[in-house]
Amino acid sequence: MTEVSRTDDSFHVFDTTLRDGAQREGINLTVADKLAIARHLDEFGVGFIEGGWPGANPRDTEFFARAAAELDLRHARLVAFGATRRAGGKAAEDPQLAALVNSGAPVITLVAKSHDRHVELALRTTLDENLEMVRDSVAFLRSQDRRVFIDCEHFFDGYKANRAYALSVVRAAHEAGADVVVLCDTNGGMLPGGVREIVADVLEQTGARLGIHAQDDTGCAVANTLAAVDAGATHVQCTANGYGERVGNANLFPVVGALELKYDRRVLPPGSLAEMTRISHAIAELVNLAPSTHQPYVGYSAFAHKAGLHASAIKVDPDLYQHIDPETVGNTMRMLVSDMAGRASVELKGKELGYDLSTDRDLAGRVVARVKEQENLGYTYESADASFELLLRDEVRGRRERFYTLESWRTISEQGPWGSPRPEGGGGFAGNEATVKLWARGERRIATGEGNGPVNALDQALRTALEGIYPQLAKLELVDYKVRILEGQHGTGSKTRVLIESTDGTGSWSTVGVADNVIAASWLALEDAYTYGLIRAGLEPAE
């Protein structure tokens, strides 16, 4: 691994996504995943990347072996995680410590017990022997030319139970040569005021360089991390997107955002902060979890504005309802159009889509009225920008734009008796067929499609009918489909809203349809999806 540049060592941003974050339910990282995430984290500019526990499981051992050959870290140092030596043994003879050295990582994090009850009940040893385990382990790793951080597990609970002993663990690690002693809120039960008070006391009593590792069980992990910084901690341990065991860890991105933008502390290389949203979403894709839309700083909705009052103020000055410029962290401001929308909301959304409505008050008023009318019927445009843009284009041009005129559509769903033969074997069969009749460019087209459901069959039939006339549709693909029964309706006669997400390979868009049944609602959303896709392809409606 080639070291090209390093951030200032006076403050550490330490990422443990690959170790602690990987303990989140639903995350199962391959070695290739871990290498890819490490590259993203290094690109972002964190100072340390904790890669896992070599020697404890084969995957982490392989990760360090491959990292030595495949990772070219520019900003981060790779960290191996492990535990202090076994009770009654010697650090120089401990196989786990040997595995940490053999990993090749230049930095080692050791977890140590700092709660007296954990020492006696979990380690089943004496308080004095635990202190010796800390001293011996740190001293051995220092003799191997490794930088050592100590994670004091359950520190805050231990401090409350036996302050003198918790402090003695910090002193033992510090005096043996640990660079940083990290105070861990392992159970995640602390609140910011308590963290600030305890960190300040530990700093005064020991003189050690302190770090903070906060779990989010009270929803305060980010606040607790910043409270520790306020009290003098200069090392923060976080995970990307807050991944971690139970409800997670302190989220790397809000912590870094606060340090850079609120504390005016430069903890990333120049220009890296603007990559924050992209890095967050890239890591979410690698762990196969949808990015949190409402995550601070990097969420899709972090700078989305819906209320008309907000829109009126933002039209004058965006800073009136935004704590930072979204572009600072690589995000964008979005205007949501809903039944709360006023003229300012529509004007700003129109501007976002490339339409200047500020000079035509009547047009803006018509759009507002149309949105409110449609949303009263069950439509929602805040999640369907493409359908809103089509509505806007309708009002601008005074007519509905169409690439074809529909004559009729129908679907047939057939279910055979259980035990009847089907082509692929097995009992029972189901068939879904749709027929679409329409006129396009003066030509009557009739097409039939089959699918694994009536909506899929409709999609196939419409595509078959139009592709010969509009070959651009070959690139169109439906990638998501959501159905919701609207509130206030009951039973099988409920009104249904359908949202469809489509892509042409270069971008994606969402459309909405509402009707008394799911197939009719799906057809309306499909029509908008096809119409918008053809407009994106540069075509002008012919009907």
C-alpha positions in Angstrom: 0.0 0.0 0.0 1.4 3.3 -1.1 1.0 6.3 1.3 0.5 9.4 -0.8 -1.1 11.9 1.6 -2.3 12.0 5.2 -4.7 14.2 7.0 -3.5 16.1 10.1 -2.9 13.6 12.9 -4.1 16.1 15.6 -7.7 14.9 15.0 -8.7 11.4 13.9 -11.8 10.3 11.9 -11.8 6.6 12.4 -14.2 4.5 10.4 -15.3 1.0 11.6 -17.9 0.2 8.9 -16.0 -3.0 7.9 -15.9 -4.3 11.4 -18.6 -2.8 13.7 -20.8 -1.7 10.9 -20.8 -5.1 9.3 -22.5 -6.4 12.5 -25.8 -4.8 11.4 -28.6 -7.3 10.8 -29.0 -7.8 7.0 -25.4 -6.9 6.1 -23.1 -9.7 4.9 -20.0 -8.4 3.2 -17.7 -10.4 0.9 -14.0 -9.7 0.8 -14.6 -7.9 -2.5 -17.3 -5.8 -0.9 -14.9 -4.8 1.9 -12.2 -3.8 -0.4 -14.6 -1.7 -2.5 -15.9 0.1 0.6 -12.4 0.7 1.9 -11.6 2.4 -1.4 -14.6 4.7 -1.1 -13.7 5.5 2.5 -10.2 6.3 1.6 -11.4 8.5 -1.3 -13.6 10.3 1.2 -10.6 11.0 3.3 -11.1 9.3 6.6 -7.8 8.8 8.6 -8.3 5.2 9.7 -10.2 2.3 8.3 -10.8 -0.6 10.7 -10.8 -3.7 8.4 -11.9 -6.5 10.8 -10.5 -9.1 13.2 -7.7 -11.1 11.5 -7.3 -14.5 13.0 -10.8 -14.5 14.4 -12.5 -15.4 11.1 -11.1 -16.5 7.7 -12.9 -13.6 5.8 -11.1 -10.9 7.7 -7.8 -12.7 7.5 -8.2 -12.9 3.7 -9.2 -9.2 3.6 -5.9 -8.1 5.2 -3.9 -10.4 2.9 -5.6 -9.0 -0.2 -5.5 -5.4 1.1 -1.8 -5.5 1.2 -1.7 -6.4 -2.5 -4.7 -4.6 -3.8 -5.4 -1.4 -1.8 -3.4 1.7 -2.6 -4.6 4.0 0.2 -4.0 7.7 -0.3 -5.4 9.1 2.9 -6.3 6.3 5.4 -4.3 3.9 7.5 -5.6 0.4 7.7 -6.4 -0.9 11.2 -6.7 -4.4 12.5 -9.0 -5.1 15.5 -8.4 -7.6 18.2 -8.5 -8.2 22.0 -5.9 -8.0 24.8 -4.0 -11.2 25.6 -5.7 -14.0 27.5 -5.7 -14.0 31.3 -2.7 -15.7 32.7 -0.7 -15.7 29.5 2.0 -13.6 27.9 1.4 -11.2 25.1 4.5 -12.4 23.2 3.1 -15.9 23.1 -0.6 -15.0 22.4 -1.7 -16.4 19.0 -4.4 -13.7 18.6 -1.9 -10.9 19.0 0.4 -12.7 16.6 -2.3 -12.7 14.0 -2.7 -9.0 14.4 1.0 -8.5 13.8 0.9 -10.8 10.9 -2.0 -8.9 9.3 0.5 -6.3 8.3 -1.8 -3.5 9.5 0.3 -0.5 10.8 -2.3 0.3 13.4 -3.9 -2.1 15.9 -7.1 -1.5 18.0 -7.4 -3.6 21.1 -10.7 -4.0 22.9 -10.2 -4.0 26.7 -12.5 -4.5 29.6 -13.1 -1.3 31.7 -16.2 -2.3 33.7 -15.3 -4.2 36.8 -18.3 -6.6 36.6 -17.3 -7.5 33.0 -13.8 -8.3 34.1 -14.9 -10.6 36.8 -17.9 -12.2 35.1 -17.0 -12.2 31.4 -13.2 -12.6 31.6 -13.3 -14.5 34.8 -10.1 -12.9 36.1 -9.1 -10.3 38.7 -9.1 -6.6 38.3 -5.3 -6.5 38.7 -4.8 -9.2 36.0 -7.0 -7.2 33.6 -4.8 -4.2 34.0 -1.7 -6.3 33.4 -3.4 -7.8 30.3 -3.7 -4.2 29.0 -0.2 -3.2 29.8 1.4 -6.3 28.4 -0.6 -6.3 25.2 0.1 -2.7 24.4 3.7 -3.0 25.2 4.1 -6.0 23.0 2.5 -4.4 20.0 4.5 -1.3 20.5 7.7 -3.5 20.4 6.5 -4.7 17.0 6.4 -1.2 15.7 2.6 -1.0 15.7 0.6 2.1 16.6 -2.0 1.0 19.3 -5.5 2.3 20.1 -7.4 0.9 23.1 -11.2 0.5 23.0 -12.4 0.6 26.6 -15.5 -1.5 26.3 -18.5 -0.5 28.4 -16.5 2.4 29.7 -19.3 4.8 30.6 -21.3 2.1 32.5 -18.1 1.0 34.1 -17.2 4.6 35.1 -20.6 4.9 36.8 -20.2 1.6 38.6 -16.6 2.0 39.7 -15.0 5.3 38.6 -11.6 4.5 40.2 -11.2 1.2 38.3 -12.4 2.6 35.0 -9.8 5.4 35.3 -7.1 2.9 36.2 -7.7 1.0 32.8 -7.3 4.3 30.9 -4.0 5.0 32.8 -2.7 1.5 32.2 -3.2 1.8 28.5 -1.8 5.3 28.3 1.3 4.6 30.3 2.0 1.4 28.3 2.1 3.5 25.1 -1.4 3.5 23.6 -1.7 6.5 21.3 -5.4 6.8 21.9 -7.8 5.5 24.6 -11.3 5.3 23.2 -14.2 5.5 25.6 -17.0 3.2 24.4 -20.7 3.6 25.0 -21.1 0.0 24.2 -24.7 -0.3 25.2 -25.6 3.0 23.7 -27.4 4.3 26.8 -25.6 7.6 27.3 -26.9 11.1 26.8 -24.8 14.1 25.6 -24.6 15.9 29.0 -23.3 12.8 30.7 -20.8 12.0 28.0 -19.4 15.6 28.1 -19.0 15.5 31.9 -17.3 12.0 32.0 -14.9 12.7 29.1 -13.8 16.0 30.7 -13.1 14.2 34.0 -11.2 11.3 32.4 -9.1 13.8 30.4 -8.3 15.8 33.6 -7.5 12.7 35.7 -5.4 10.8 33.2 -3.9 13.1 30.6 -4.5 10.4 27.9 -5.5 11.2 24.4 -9.1 10.3 24.3 -11.5 9.0 21.6 -15.2 8.2 21.5 -17.2 5.2 20.2 -20.9 5.7 20.6 -23.7 3.3 19.8 -27.1 4.8 18.9 -29.5 3.0 21.2 -30.9 6.3 22.6 -30.7 8.0 19.2 -27.9 10.2 20.5 -24.8 8.6 19.0 -23.9 11.6 16.8 -24.8 14.0 19.6 -22.7 12.0 22.1 -19.8 11.9 19.7 -19.9 15.7 19.3 -20.3 16.1 23.1 -17.1 14.1 23.6 -15.3 16.4 21.1 -16.6 19.4 23.1 -15.0 17.9 26.2 -11.6 17.3 24.5 -11.8 14.0 22.6 -9.7 14.2 19.4 -10.6 10.8 17.9 -14.1 9.8 16.7 -15.1 6.3 15.7 -18.1 6.1 13.3 -19.6 4.0 10.6 -20.9 4.9 7.1 -24.6 5.6 7.2 -24.7 4.7 10.9 -24.5 0.9 10.2 -23.9 -1.3 13.2 -25.3 -3.8 15.7 -28.8 -3.3 17.1 -29.8 0.3 16.0 -26.3 1.2 14.8 -23.3 3.4 15.5 -22.5 7.1 15.3 -23.1 8.0 11.6 -19.9 9.1 9.9 -21.5 11.6 7.6 -23.4 13.8 10.1 -20.3 13.7 12.4 -18.0 14.8 9.7 -20.5 17.3 8.4 -20.7 18.9 11.8 -17.0 18.9 12.4 -16.3 20.5 9.0 -19.2 22.9 8.7 -20.3 23.7 12.3 -17.0 23.3 14.2 -14.9 24.7 11.3 -12.4 21.8 11.9 -10.7 20.5 8.8 -10.8 16.7 9.2 -11.0 15.8 5.5 -8.7 16.5 2.5 -9.7 19.6 0.5 -12.7 18.9 -1.8 -13.7 15.7 -0.1 -16.7 17.0 1.7 -18.5 17.6 -1.7 -18.2 13.9 -2.3 -20.1 13.0 0.9 -23.5 12.3 -0.7 -22.1 10.2 -3.5 -19.9 8.1 -1.1 -22.8 7.5 1.2 -25.0 6.2 -1.6 -22.2 4.1 -3.1 -21.6 2.3 0.2 -25.3 1.8 0.6 -25.4 0.1 -2.8 -22.4 -2.2 -1.8 -24.1 -3.4 1.4 -27.3 -3.8 -0.5 -29.4 -1.5 1.6 -31.5 1.3 0.2 -30.0 4.7 1.1 -31.9 6.4 3.9 -33.9 9.2 2.2 -34.1 11.3 5.4 -30.5 11.0 6.5 -29.0 14.3 7.5 -26.8 16.0 4.9 -26.8 13.2 2.4 -30.4 12.0 2.3 -32.5 12.5 -0.9 -35.0 14.5 1.3 -32.4 16.3 3.3 -33.0 19.5 1.4 -36.5 18.9 0.0 -39.1 21.5 0.7 -42.9 21.0 0.6 -44.8 23.6 2.5 -45.8 26.7 0.6 -44.5 29.0 3.4 -41.0 27.5 3.1 -41.1 27.8 -0.7 -42.0 31.5 -0.5 -39.0 32.2 1.8 -36.7 30.0 -0.3 -37.7 31.9 -3.4 -36.2 35.0 -1.7 -33.2 33.3 -0.2 -32.6 29.6 0.1 -30.6 30.0 3.3 -33.8 31.0 5.1 -34.9 27.4 5.4 -31.6 25.5 4.9 -28.8 25.2 7.4 -26.1 24.8 4.7 -25.8 25.0 0.9 -26.6 21.4 -0.2 -23.9 21.5 -2.9 -21.3 21.7 -0.1 -22.0 18.1 0.7 -22.8 17.0 -2.9 -26.5 17.1 -2.4 -29.2 19.2 -4.1 -32.2 21.3 -3.1 -35.6 19.8 -4.2 -39.0 21.4 -4.3 -41.9 19.0 -3.6 -45.2 19.7 -5.2 -48.3 18.7 -3.2 -51.6 19.9 -2.0 -49.6 22.1 0.4 -48.1 23.9 -2.6 -48.6 27.6 -3.2 -47.6 29.6 -6.2 -44.0 29.9 -5.0 -43.6 26.2 -4.7 -44.8 25.7 -8.2 -42.6 28.5 -9.6 -39.5 27.0 -8.0 -40.4 23.5 -9.1 -41.0 24.8 -12.6 -37.6 26.5 -12.6 -36.0 23.3 -11.4 -37.6 21.5 -14.4 -36.7 24.3 -16.9 -39.9 26.3 -17.0 -40.1 29.9 -16.0 -43.5 30.5 -14.5 -42.6 33.7 -12.6 -43.9 35.9 -15.5 -47.3 34.2 -15.9 -49.3 34.4 -12.7 -52.4 32.9 -14.3 -50.4 29.8 -15.5 -48.9 29.3 -12.1 -52.3 29.6 -10.5 -53.8 27.0 -12.9 -51.0 24.6 -12.1 -51.5 25.1 -8.3 -55.2 24.5 -8.7 -54.7 21.4 -10.9 -52.2 20.0 -8.4 -54.6 20.5 -5.5 -57.5 19.0 -7.5 -55.5 15.9 -8.4 -54.1 15.3 -5.0 -57.6 15.5 -3.6 -58.3 12.5 -5.8 -55.3 10.6 -4.4 -52.4 11.6 -6.6 -49.1 12.5 -5.1 -46.5 14.4 -7.1 -43.7 14.8 -4.5 -42.6 11.2 -5.5 -43.6 11.5 -9.2 -41.7 14.3 -10.8 -42.3 13.0 -14.3 -46.1 13.1 -13.9 -45.9 16.6 -12.5 -43.8 17.8 -15.4 -46.3 16.3 -17.8 -49.1 18.1 -15.9 -47.1 21.3 -16.2 -46.5 20.8 -19.9 -50.3 20.3 -20.4 -51.0 23.6 -18.7 -48.3 25.4 -20.7 -49.6 24.1 -24.0 -53.2 24.1 -23.1 -53.7 20.4 -24.0 -52.7 16.9 -23.1 -49.7 15.8 -25.1 -50.0 12.3 -26.5 -47.9 10.1 -28.8 -50.9 8.0 -29.5 -54.7 7.9 -29.0 -56.0 5.0 -27.0 -59.0 3.0 -28.3 -59.2 0.4 -25.5 -57.2 -1.9 -23.4 -58.2 -5.1 -21.5 -56.6 -7.8 -19.4 -57.5 -11.4 -18.8 -56.2 -13.4 -15.8 -56.7 -17.1 -16.0 -56.1 -19.5 -13.1 -56.2 -23.3 -13.7 -57.2 -25.9 -11.1 -54.4 -27.1 -8.8 -52.9 -30.2 -10.3 -53.4 -29.2 -13.9 -50.3 -29.4 -16.1 -48.2 -26.4 -16.9 -45.3 -26.1 -19.3 -42.5 -26.0 -16.7 -44.0 -28.7 -14.6 -45.8 -28.6 -11.3 -49.4 -28.3 -10.4 -51.8 -25.5 -11.3 -51.3 -22.8 -13.8 -51.9 -19.0 -14.1 -51.9 -16.9 -17.3 -52.1 -13.2 -17.7 -52.9 -11.6 -21.1 -53.5 -8.1 -22.2 -54.7 -6.5 -25.4 -54.2 -2.8 -26.4 -55.8 -1.0 -29.3 -54.6 2.4 -30.2 -53.8 4.9 -33.0 -50.3 6.3 -33.6 -49.2 8.5 -36.5 -52.4 7.7 -38.3 -52.0 3.9 -38.0 -54.3 1.6 -36.0 -52.3 -0.8 -33.9 -53.5 -3.9 -32.0 -51.1 -5.8 -29.8 -51.3 -8.5 -27.3 -48.9 -9.2 -24.4 -48.4 -11.9 -21.8 -46.8 -11.4 -18.4 -46.4 -12.8 -14.9 -49.2 -10.4 -13.9 -51.9 -8.3 -15.6 -49.8 -5.1 -15.3 -46.7 -6.8 -16.7 -48.9 -8.1 -19.6 -50.2 -4.5 -20.2 -46.7 -3.2 -20.3 -45.7 -5.9 -22.8 -48.8 -5.2 -25.0 -48.2 -1.4 -25.0 -44.5 -1.8 -25.8 -45.4 -4.2 -28.7 -47.9 -1.7 -30.1 -45.6 1.2 -30.0 -42.0 0.0 -30.5 -42.4 -0.3 -34.3 -43.3 3.3 -34.5 -41.1 4.6 -31.7 -38.0 2.4 -31.6 -36.6 4.6 -28.8 -38.8 2.6 -26.4 -36.4 -0.3 -26.7 -34.3 1.4 -24.0 -37.2 2.0 -21.6 -37.4 -0.3 -18.6 -39.6 -0.4 -15.6 -37.5 -0.8 -12.5 -39.9 -0.4 -9.6 -43.6 -0.7 -8.9 -45.4 0.3 -5.8 -49.1 0.0 -4.9 -50.9 1.7 -2.0 -54.5 1.5 -0.9 -55.5 5.1 0.0 -56.6 6.0 3.5 -60.2 6.5 4.0 -61.2 3.7 1.7 -62.1 0.1 2.7 -62.0 -3.4 1.3 -61.7 -4.5 -2.2 -63.4 -1.4 -3.5 -60.7 0.9 -2.2 -59.1 3.5 -4.4 -55.6 2.6 -5.4 -52.4 4.7 -6.1 -49.6 3.2 -8.2 -46.1 4.6 -8.5 -43.8 3.4 -11.3 -40.1 4.1 -11.6 -38.6 3.8 -15.1 -35.2 4.2 -16.7 -33.7 4.6 -20.2 -30.2 3.6 -19.0 -29.1 7.2 -18.5 -31.6 8.4 -16.0 -34.7 7.5 -14.1 -38.1 9.0 -13.5 -41.3 8.3 -11.5 -44.9 8.5 -12.5 -48.2 8.1 -10.7 -51.7 6.8 -11.5 -54.9 6.7 -9.3 -58.0 4.8 -10.0 -60.7 2.5 -8.4 -58.7 -0.6 -9.3 -55.0 -1.4 -9.4 -54.9 -2.3 -13.1 -56.5 1.0 -14.2 -54.2 3.0 -11.9 -51.2 1.1 -13.3 -52.3 1.9 -16.8 -52.3 5.6 -16.0 -48.9 5.5 -14.5 -47.6 3.4 -17.5 -49.0 6.0 -19.9 -47.1 8.8 -18.2 -44.0 6.6 -18.0 -44.0 6.0 -21.8 -44.9 9.6 -22.7 -42.2 11.0 -20.5 -39.7 8.5 -21.8 -40.4 9.5 -25.4 -40.1 13.2 -24.5 -36.7 12.5 -22.9 -35.7 10.8 -26.1 -36.2 14.2 -27.9 -39.5 13.4 -29.6 -42.5 15.7 -29.9 -46.0 14.4 -29.3 -47.9 13.7 -32.5 -51.5 13.5 -31.2 
